[in-house]
Amino acid sequence: MSRLLRPFGGRLAAFVPVVALMLALQCHGQIGPLSQNAIPAWDGSQLANTPLLFSWPGQVSLTPGAANAGIVLESTASAQYDQFLHFKDPGSNWFLGNKWTGGDVNGFGVGRDSAKNDLVIDGAGNVALGFGSPTSALHLWRDDANAILTIESTQHAQYDQAIRFIDIASNWFIGNSWAPDNIHGFGIGRTAEKRDLMIDDGGRIGIGMAPTSSRLSVDGDLMVKAGELLFPGAAPGTSASIGIAGSGAGDLHFDVAGSEYLRITASGNVGIGAVSPTAKLQVEGTTRTHVLQITGGADLAEPFPISGVGSIEAGMVVAINPEKPGELEISQKAYDPCVAGVLSGAGGVNPGIVLTQENAMPHGQPVALTGRVYCWCDASNGPIKPGDTLTTSALRGHAMKADDVQRAQSTGAVVGKAMGSLSEGRGLVLVLIK
């Protein structure tokens, strides 16, 4: 070999390392250091503590004959600069290799400096973009106001700009929703139509349906758990809300400007202006309506305390008690001018309207003042037939046929008009109180 090279003098000697390197790469061999801490460069010099340097454009072809890797970079140390490739030109400075900076991540990295933080794959296969320690399968991070992830398309097709999540039991899409409703906006759904949640370009929301002209459109039930629906007004103090009060089943209440106006209790009672309604409908204030239809009773009654001795039974005739103002007693005198009415509730006919005033008038038995009511009658003064004028009887709590109508009318002793018949004895007769 020395005799072959001698005619070229010393000029060819400079190319010997290069030829040797090329032969080694072509033969899939290994290039060892020429001396300690020195690696050959293309120009034949030795570069201490520096990986192989390509200082001009070139190409290396690796064609291994076995399944082994074409190039292996191996180090027994765990330093920041081990096992990496350095790509450098006048405008950039990039590194590719193990990410070890600080000793906290053992994995693969790509970056603009040797810290390789732009893309990191740790030992568990987690990927981080923008920093070095992923905490999930994919971890994105930016320290500025720019978007973290942008998915862009110039088309408006159904399947563009979407993220898809698939497992054994579900198939979900997140992204732009365009088909089949021609809605240009954002959507989440179990199909590519993304109809489960849609937000159009006007900020209108559709749940289970395409958005409409309303701010929120829902196809299905709407549930609010342990909270309130708030409706802020244009001016301070004019907001309204719907919410649940209390624990467990709770009461449903409706508030306006901080004041409650309607409440529905867990037992089904409704209060308008009443926070603790004790009836199916309790109104604190004036009620105004065109027509009030009563279907649970047939007379107008008012409760009175009943004094005296003896039994008290619905359907009995009562009279004013002259000894106790404001109280009634069971009648027991014929043609009594103090007759007041009939105790309501006999024969299964209940009072339709009951007049009372809380904390002003004493409570007692409902007395029918007008309307239809069943009354205990006595036929001993003559059979009773429909249309007969009835007055009080000497029999306690009973009415009888007035054989002297003028006397009954002139003294105010009329109980009412019979609407039924009683031929003999005693019994209940339907009476029109007037």
Rosetta blueprint (number, residue, H / E / L):
1 M L
2 S H
3 R H
4 L H
5 L H
6 R H
7 P H
8 F H
9 G H
10 G H
11 R H
12 L H
13 A H
14 A H
15 F H
16 V H
17 P H
18 V H
19 V H
20 A H
21 L H
22 M H
23 L H
24 A H
25 L H
26 Q H
27 C L
28 H L
29 G L
30 Q L
31 I L
32 G L
33 P L
34 L L
35 S E
36 Q L
37 N L
38 A E
39 I E
40 P E
41 A L
42 W L
43 D L
44 G L
45 S L
46 Q E
47 L E
48 A E
49 N L
50 T L
51 P L
52 L L
53 L L
54 F L
55 S L
56 W L
57 P L
58 G L
59 Q L
60 V L
61 S L
62 L L
63 T L
64 P L
65 G L
66 A L
67 A L
68 N L
69 A L
70 G L
71 I L
72 V L
73 L L
74 E L
75 S L
76 T L
77 A L
78 S L
79 A L
80 Q L
81 Y L
82 D L
83 Q L
84 F E
85 L E
86 H E
87 F E
88 K E
89 D E
90 P L
91 G L
92 S E
93 N E
94 W E
95 F E
96 L E
97 G E
98 N E
99 K E
100 W L
101 T H
102 G H
103 G H
104 D L
105 V L
106 N L
107 G E
108 F E
109 G E
110 V E
111 G E
112 R L
113 D L
114 S L
115 A L
116 K L
117 N L
118 D L
119 L E
120 V E
121 I E
122 D L
123 G L
124 A L
125 G L
126 N L
127 V E
128 A E
129 L E
130 G L
131 F L
132 G L
133 S L
134 P L
135 T L
136 S L
137 A L
138 L E
139 H E
140 L E
141 W L
142 R L
143 D L
144 D L
145 A L
146 N L
147 A L
148 I L
149 L L
150 T L
151 I L
152 E L
153 S L
154 T L
155 Q L
156 H L
157 A L
158 Q L
159 Y L
160 D L
161 Q L
162 A E
163 I E
164 R E
165 F E
166 I E
167 D L
168 I L
169 A L
170 S L
171 N E
172 W E
173 F E
174 I E
175 G E
176 N E
177 S E
178 W L
179 A L
180 P L
181 D L
182 N L
183 I L
184 H L
185 G E
186 F E
187 G E
188 I E
189 G E
190 R L
191 T L
192 A L
193 E L
194 K L
195 R L
196 D L
197 L E
198 M E
199 I E
200 D E
201 D L
202 G L
203 G L
204 R L
205 I E
206 G E
207 I E
208 G L
209 M L
210 A L
211 P L
212 T L
213 S L
214 S L
215 R L
216 L E
217 S E
218 V E
219 D L
220 G L
221 D L
222 L L
223 M L
224 V L
225 K L
226 A L
227 G L
228 E E
229 L E
230 L E
231 F E
232 P L
233 G L
234 A L
235 A L
236 P L
237 G L
238 T L
239 S L
240 A E
241 S E
242 I E
243 G E
244 I E
245 A E
246 G L
247 S L
248 G L
249 A L
250 G L
251 D E
252 L E
253 H E
254 F E
255 D E
256 V E
257 A L
258 G L
259 S E
260 E E
261 Y E
262 L E
263 R E
264 I E
265 T L
266 A L
267 S L
268 G L
269 N L
270 V E
271 G E
272 I E
273 G L
274 A L
275 V L
276 S L
277 P L
278 T L
279 A L
280 K L
281 L E
282 Q E
283 V E
284 E L
285 G L
286 T L
287 T L
288 R L
289 T L
290 H L
291 V L
292 L L
293 Q L
294 I L
295 T L
296 G L
297 G L
298 A L
299 D E
300 L E
301 A E
302 E E
303 P E
304 F E
305 P L
306 I E
307 S E
308 G L
309 V L
310 G L
311 S L
312 I L
313 E L
314 A L
315 G L
316 M L
317 V E
318 V E
319 A E
320 I E
321 N L
322 P L
323 E L
324 K L
325 P L
326 G L
327 E L
328 L E
329 E E
330 I E
331 S L
332 Q L
333 K L
334 A L
335 Y L
336 D L
337 P L
338 C L
339 V E
340 A E
341 G E
342 V E
343 L E
344 S L
345 G L
346 A H
347 G H
348 G H
349 V L
350 N L
351 P E
352 G E
353 I E
354 V E
355 L L
356 T L
357 Q L
358 E L
359 N L
360 A L
361 M L
362 P L
363 H L
364 G L
365 Q E
366 P E
367 V E
368 A E
369 L E
370 T E
371 G E
372 R E
373 V E
374 Y E
375 C E
376 W E
377 C E
378 D E
379 A H
380 S H
381 N H
382 G L
383 P L
384 I E
385 K L
386 P L
387 G L
388 D L
389 T E
390 L E
391 T E
392 T E
393 S L
394 A L
395 L L
396 R L
397 G L
398 H L
399 A E
400 M E
401 K E
402 A L
403 D L
404 D L
405 V H
406 Q H
407 R H
408 A H
409 Q H
410 S H
411 T H
412 G L
413 A L
414 V E
415 V E
416 G E
417 K E
418 A E
419 M L
420 G L
421 S L
422 L E
423 S L
424 E L
425 G L
426 R E
427 G E
428 L E
429 V E
430 L E
431 V E
432 L E
433 I E
434 K L
